[in-house]
Amino acid sequence: MIEPRQATFPAIDVRSADFAANPYTFYRRWRDEAAVHYLPSENVWYVLGHGAVSFVLKNPEVFSSSPFRDVSPSLHGADAPSHTSFRRRLAPFFSRDAQLGLRAVAEATVNRLVDALLSRPRFDAVAELARPFPLTVAAGWLGIDESVASQLLEVPVANAKWEIVKPSLKADGLLMRLARTGEFTDAQLAELTGFFLLAGVSTTRDFILFSLYTLL
């Protein structure tokens, strides 16, 4: 079993600039103290270390994802077996071949954006590269207008509404193919739209920026 403890060192606001600048130092110290910590200020538990995380993930009857049900009832807030069944229905759309099919689109998109910046001495890495690249690729993959995708990125996943997404659906996009299966409700399709945008755009944007920062 893993024993929980209240985090005692260091006492820091995890939303502060100091923590954001280098969270890994704090993670290491917390992990050295114990595998599991409770942070009263956030009302969350931090689970640190491969063994502890594996134990939690493999025991859904003890550790539930239900606190996130209001945010993402089918994915983040779901436990096995419903979570497992939902992911299984999505699996055919995320095969290796299906994802490799996006490579040419991604390469063409990033080449176009970079070519437009090469002759310029300065540019905004966020507005002109890191954000538009994953947004364009994700919107094309989902089969929705970029303006709709951009709008949904500004709201929590739980606030994504199918009536906002549906009018811009394209016949060859992922969302239309999911809708055609008849296996997903409108609410689930809206949740997936918000979730895919959050995971596909925000994480890629941040990765590009951290990579540029590291290289510079």
N, C-alpha and C positions, 0 to 999 in steps of 0.2 A: 504493500500500500504506500501511497504518497501522503506525507503529512503537510497540511496547510499551515502557514504562519502569516502573521501580519508583517508587512514590509516595514523594517525599522531603519534600514540604511540603504541609500541616503534618503532623507526626507526631502522630496522635490515634487513640484507640480509637473505631472507628465504632459501637461499642455503648455508648459513654459518654453521659451526660446532656448534656454540652457539644455533642456532635455532633448528638444528637436535637433539641436546642433550635434549632439553625440549621445544617443540613447544607449549605445552598446556598452559603455562603461557601467551604466546603472544596471543593465540586464545581467552583466557578468557578476556584479556584486550581489544582486538578488539571487542569482542562481547558485552562487557559492554558499549563501546562507541556507536556502531551502529551494525545493523544486516548485513549490506553490506559494504564492503570496496574495494576500487580500489588500487591496488599496481602498481604504474608506472614502477618500475624496472622490473616487470614480465609481464606487460600489461595483468593482469588478475583481475577478481573480486572474492573476498572471500565472501561467503554467510555463515553466522554463526547463529546457533540456529534452533531448530526443526521447529518452526513456519515459519521462513523465507525460509528455505530449502523446506518445503512442498509447500509454495506459489509458489516458482520458478518451482518446478517439476510439479505442477498442471496447469501451464499456459504456455504450449509450444508455443502458438501463440505469446507470448510476449518475452519469454526467449528461445533462440534457441541454440541447440548443434552444429550448423553448423560450428563454428570455428574449430571443431575437425574432419571435414569431410575428410581431407587429411590423417588423422591418422587412422580413423576407420569409413568409410562411412555408414556401415550398423548398427553399434551399437553406439559407443560414439559420432559419428558425425551425427546421424540421429534423426529426430523429429517425433512425432506422425503425421499422422497415419502409416507411413512406418516403424518406429521403433517398434510400437506395433505389426504390422503384422509380422515382422521378428522374434520378440521374440515369438510370438504365434506358429510359425512353429518349433521353437526349443523346446518348452515346453514339448512335449511328451518324449524327450530324457533326461529330467531333473526332472522326477517325483521322488517322495520319494522312491519308490521301486527301481527305476533305480539307484539311488545314494547309497541306502543301499547295493546294490549288490557289491559295491566296497569295503565294509568294510573288508571282509575276505582278499582281496588282499592287502589292506593298512596295516592291522595288520601283515600279513605274511612278508611284506616288511620291516616294521619298526622293527619287532622282529629279523629278520636276520641281519639288520644293527647294532642294539644294542647289540646282542649276540657277534658280532665280536669285540665290544669295551669294554665289561665288564672286561676282564682280563688285560686291559691296563691302566697304571697310567695317561696317557695323550693322548689326541686325538684332531684333528682339527674338531670342532663342525660344521663348515661350510662345509668343503670338504667331511667329512665322515658321516654326518648325515642330517643336515638341507637341503642341496641341493640335494643329491642323492635320498632321500626318496620321496619328491614330484615329482621329475623328473621321477623316475621309474614308479610311480603310474600314473602320467599324460600321459606319453608316452604309457603305456599299455592301458589306457582308450581310448585315441585317436586312438590307433592302428597304431603307427609309431615307427620307430627305435629310441632308446634313443639318438643316435648320431645326428640324424636329429633334435630331440627336443632340444638338447643342443645347436646346431648350431642356431636354430631359436630364442632361448632365448637371443642371443647376438645381435640381430638386432631389430629395431622398428617394431611394428605390421604391419605398412604400407609396410615394406620391405619383409614380408613373401610371398614367391612365391609358387604357387601350383605345378610348375614343380620340385621344391625341395622336396615337401611333397609326391607327388603322387607315385614315385617309391618305397617308403618304406611302402605303405599302407597295412594293414593286414585286412583280410576279416571280422573279428569279431569286429573291432574297431569302435568307434563313427563316425569318419570321413568317413569311407566307407559306413556306414549306412546312413549318411546324403547325401552322393553323390548319393546313389541309389534312393533316393526319387525323384531326378530330379528337386527339388525346389530351389537349390542353384547353383549359377554360380561358376566357378573355382576361380574367384577373391574373392567371398564371403567365399568359403571354406578355402582359404588361410588366409583370414582375421580372420576367426573363429579359425584357428589353432594357429595363433600368439596371439590372444586375450585369448584363453583358457590357453595357456602356461604361459602368463604373469600373468593372474589372479590366476591360479592354482598352479604354481610353486613359483613365486616370493613372493606372499602373505603368502603362507604356510611356505616357508623358513624363512621369516622374523618373523613370529609368533613363530616358534620353537626357533629361536635365542633369541627373547625378553623374551620368557618363561624361557629359561635356565638362561638368565641374571638375571631375576627377582628372580628365585629360589636361585641362587647362592648369 
